[in-house]
Amino acid sequence: MLIRVPPSESDWNLKTTNIEMPSSLYIHIPFCATKCYYCAFNTYSFQKEQAKVYLDALQLEMALYAPKTSPLNTIFVGGGTPSILSANALDKLFADIQKHFRICSNAEITVECNPGTVDSEKLNVMRNAGVDRLSFGLQAMQDETLRQLGRIHTVDEFLQSYLLAREHGFDNINIDLIFALPKQTMDAWQHTLNETISLEPEHISAYNLVMEESTPFYDWWKSGELVLPSEDTEAGMFQWTIETLISHGYTHYEICNYAKPNREVKHNLVYWNNQEYVGLGVGACGYIGGVRYTNIRGIPDYIEALSKHNKPISETEHLTGNAEKAETLMLALRKREGICLEEYEQRFGEKLDVAFGDTLKKWIDLELLERNETHLRLTRRGLFLANEVFVELM
């Protein structure tokens, strides 16, 4: 039986007692075998002993948040590379989650996996723990491209991992892909996507490459060493992706995400609907009681804070007024359906035009936004230029 631990002393004081408690949980596992050249996530090289101490600290953090959490509808274990943990470590992680949190019987539980880091023992642990969704980071279907990205797996290793997961009964799998990669041609991207579609995953995430500061790719790009596809080529890849996946029965439900019927990722919809969630782990973000918080980024400092039974929070932001309205609007516009006008009015007690009327009119006139009686959403052209709209809303 899954139980909730008794309330703990906490430095988190929720002043509003009638708010709905979060029912979603994100857990960050920051370890990777190596860091990819394009990655700006808060990750560290895997060390077995450090991982053991980290998981012990993570359990202490769970105990601090569990009393203020509703039964969980979604759990997302991301990274980093959660699947780099041993089977025993994964078993401990899920045992700790089950010890501290109540979990709904139909909860969606996702684990991010890197090809080549899963085996039968780990998959059995996850299945027995109730994990019902895996997300594999493939990125490309060409070994040379994977090497250029700093990935450690080959296409064949991905296929072995994917098929092994199928053999172990996982029937809800996402595959992550990236397009507009250095020197990538349209033919190469079409090959990657077509080969991915042939595997019939339930969900595909297809992201365009973004140059993030403090990454090798960014430095090489700024120095002229990295040659990227033209903006027209990138736009062509994006539009072709939409058309191709729709034609193969996938619903385009968010800018970069596509799902077979009823396979949309429930956890990410919590983010896009600007709903509250608990974020645990080094560098993790959460949203509780109208407050966004970010945890300490360094593993030693994170562990030290929890050894003193303090929440390892480094930054907080209380979202009120126009800031909360703008964030709600921007996140909802990521969804293909856009923002429901009635739901916005119920949440904020005013129509959308009160805060954003002039800005919305501008983008509607430029045909980047479109509106009907119930929703406001990005147009097909607006999907590719979404950041231009979002920057002005901020």
N, C-alpha and C positions, 0 to 999 in steps of 0.2 A: 504494500500500500504506500502511495506517495503522500508524504506529509510535509507540512510547513514548520520550520523551526520556530521556537518562541522568539518574540521581539528582542533585538539587540540594542545596546546603546549605539546611537548614531549621531553623526554631526550634521545629518540632513534633516532639516525641520520643515515639513510640509505644513504651511500655514492654513491651507484650504483643506478642510476635512471631508468635503463632499465631492471631491474630484474622483473621476474614475481611475483606478489604479492600473498601471501598465500590465498588459497581458502578453507582451512580446519581450524576448531576451536575445541579445547579441553577446557572444563571447569571442574575444580575440585571442587567437593562438599565434604568437608573433614569429614563430621559428620557420626558417627555410633552409634548404641545403645550400643554395646560393641566392643572391639577389639579382633579379632580371634587370637588364640595362635600362628599361623604361619605367621601373617601379619606384614609386615614391611613398609606398605604404610603410608603416612603422614595423619593420621586420628586422630580425637578427639571425645570425648563423646558429644552426641547431647544435646545442650541447646537451647531452643526456642529463647530466647532473643539474644544470641550470633549469632545464625543463621540469625536473622533479620538484625543485624548490618553487618554481613559478606556479605549478599546479596546486601546491599547498597554499600559496598566497591567494590564488584564485578562489579556493574554497572559503577562505576567510572573507573575501569580498562578497561571495554569494550570501553568506550569513548576514551581512550588513543590509542587503537589499531585499532578501526574501520576504520579510514581514510586510513590506509595502508593495507587494506584487500580487496581482490577481492570478488565478489559475492560468497557466501559459497556453496560448493558442499557437504561438510560433516560437521556435528556437532556431537561431542561425549561428553555427560555429564556423567562423571565418579566420582569415589570416592575411599574410603568412600561409603556412601549409599545415593545417590541423592533422592531415593524414601522415605527416612525418613522425608523429608520436608513435610509440610502440603500442602494440595491442593492449598491454597491461596499463599503460598510461591513458589510453582512450577509455578503457574500462573504468578507471578511477574517475576520469572527468565526468562520465555520464552517471556514475554512481553518486558523485557529489551533487550533480544537478538534481537528481531524483531525491536525494536526501533533503535538500533545502527548499525545493520548489514543488508546488502542486502542478501537475501537467494534465491538460485536457486529453481525453481519450482519443480525440481526432486531431491532436496537435500536429502541425507540420514541423518536422525537425530536419534541418539541412546541415550537411557538412561539406565544406570545400575540400577538394582532393586534387593533388597534382598527379599526373600520370607517372607510373613507376614507383609510387610511394604507398600503394595499397596492395594487400595480399589477402588470402582467404581468411586468415585469423582476424585481421582488422575488420574486414567486412562482416564477419560473423559477430564481432563485438558490437558493431554499429547496429546491425539488424536486431540483435537481442536487446539493445538499449532503446529501440523504438525509432531509430533514424529511418525516415521514409523518403528522403530526397538527397541526392548527391549532386555536386556541381564540380565538373572537371574543367581545369584550365588547359585547353588545347592550344588555342591562339592561331595556329596555322597548320596546314597539311603538307608542308614541305620541310624536310629535315634541315636544309641549309638555312631557311628562314628562321627556324627555331634556334639554331646556333647563333644567328645574328642577333636574336632577341635576348640571348643569355639563358635560354631555357635549358634544362638538363635532360629532358626526355626526348625521345624520337617519336615519329608518327607510329611506328610499330609498337612501342611501349604504351602509347596512349590507347591503341586499339586493344592490346592485351588487358589493360586496366578496365576499359569500358566493358568489354565482353565478360570479364570476370565478375564485374558488378551485376551484370544481367544474370549471370549464372547463379548469383547469390540472391536473386529475387528482387533487386531494386528496379522498380518500374516507373520511377519518376526521376529522370536524370537531365541535368542541364549541361550544355557544353558552351564554354566561353570562347569567343573568337575575337580577333582584332584585325581591322582592315586599315588601309592607308599606311601600310608599313614601309620602311625604307626600301626603295627600288621595287616595290610590289607593283605588278601589272594587274590590269583587269582580269586577264586570263588566269593568273595565279590565284586571285581572290575568288573567282568563279569556281576554280577547282576545289579550293578549300571549302567553300560553302556547299557545293554539290556533294562532295564526299561526306560532309557532316550530315546533310539531309538524308543521305542513303542509309545512315545508321539509325534513323528514326528516333532521335532523342525527343523527349516530351517538351523540352524547352531549349531555346538557343538565345544566348546573349551575344550580340555582335556590336562591338564598340569601335569607333574610330580612334586611332592613336592620338593621344594628347601629350604634348611635350611638357613634362613636369620638371620644375626647377629641382636642383640637387640630385639629378639622375645623370648617368653617363650619356644617355641619349640626348638630353638637353644640352650638355656641354659640347657634344659632337655636332649637334645641329647648329648651335651658335657659332662654332668655329668653321662651319661650312663642310665638315667631313661627312655629314649625314644628308643624303639626298632623299627627299620625301616626294610622293606623288603630288601633282598639281591639285589645286583646289577643285578644278573641274573634274579631274579623275576621281578625287575623293567623293565629290557629290554624286558622280555616276555610280560609284560603288555602293553608296548609301541607297540610292533609289533602286538600283538593281536588286539589292538585298531585300528591300521591302517587297517588291513585286514578286521575287522568286519565292520567298518564304510564304507569302500569302497564297500563291498558286499551289503550294504543297500542303495547304491545310493548317498553316500556323496563323494565329491571331497576332497582329502587331498591336500590342496593348500598352507599350511604353516606348520612348524614343529608341532605345537600343535592345528591347526585349520582345521575344516572340514565343508563343506557347500554343501547344495543341489544346483543344477544347478542355476547359476546366483545369488546366495545368499552370495557370498563372502563379507566380511565386507569392504566397500570402504574406511572407515576412516583409518583402520589399514594398508591398502595397501599404504596409504600416508607415513606412518612411514617406511614400509619395502622397499619402493622405494626411501627412503631418500629425500623426497620432503618436502617443507617448510609448516609450520602450526603455528597458533597462539595458545599459551597455557595460559589460564587465571586461577587465583585462587591460594590459598596458596600452595606453594611447587610445583606448576605446571611447566612443561618444555615447551619450544617452540623453533622454528627454523625459523629465519627470516633473509634474506639478508646474508646468510652464517654464521650467528651467532647463536649458541645454548645458550639459557639462562635458568636459573632456578630461580624461585621466592622464596622469603622469606618463611621459613617453619612455623614460629609461627603466629597464627592468630592475636594477638594484634599488633605485629610489621607490619604485612601485612596491617591491617586496618589503622594504623598510617601513613604508607608511602602514602597510597592512599588519606588520609585526606588532605595531602599536595600536591595532584595531581602529585605525583611522581610514576613512574613505580616501583613496589615492587620487583625489580630484585636483587638477592643476588650474582649470579655468571654468567659469560658469557665466551664463548669459541668461537673464530673465527676459523672455520674449513677451512683449506686450504691444498693444496699439498697432501702428502701421508695420512694425517689424514682423509681428506674428502674421498679420494679414498678407504681407508681401511674400513671406516664406511659404505660407499655405498656398498662395496662388502659384508661385513658381514651381513648387513640388507637384501640385496637381496638374499643371500644364505639361509635365513630363509624360503623363498618361495620355494615351491616344484619345480617350474619351474627353479629356480635359477636366475642367472644374465644373461641378454641379452648382448652378447659380442659387438654387434653393438651399442646398446644404451650407454654402458660404453664408447666406443671409441668416440661417438659423444659428450658425456658430458665432457670428459677429454682430448680429442685430441690425445690420444695414446691408443695402445692396452693394454689389461689387463696384458699381460706377462711382459710389461716394468717394472712395479712396483712390481709384485708378481710372476714372472715366476718360480723362484727356489722353493718358498714355495708351489705353486700350484702343481708343479711336484711331490714334496714329498707326498702330500696328495692324488694325483691321483695314484701314485705308491702304496700307502697303501690302495687304494680302498675306501677312504672316500669321494673323489670327482670324478665326471665323467664329460666328456666334449663331446659335439658334435659340429656340424658346427655353431650353433647359440647360445648355452647356456653352462654355467658351473653351475653344481648343486651338492648338496650333494647326495651321494648314500643312499640306504635304511639303510645300516649300519652306514653311516656317519650322518644320522639324529639323532641317539641316542648319537653320540660322537661329536656333532656339537661344543660344547664349547671348545674342544681340538683344533679344527681347528681355531675357532675364536680367542682364546688367542694368537696363534702364529701370526695371521694376524695383531693383534694390535701392 
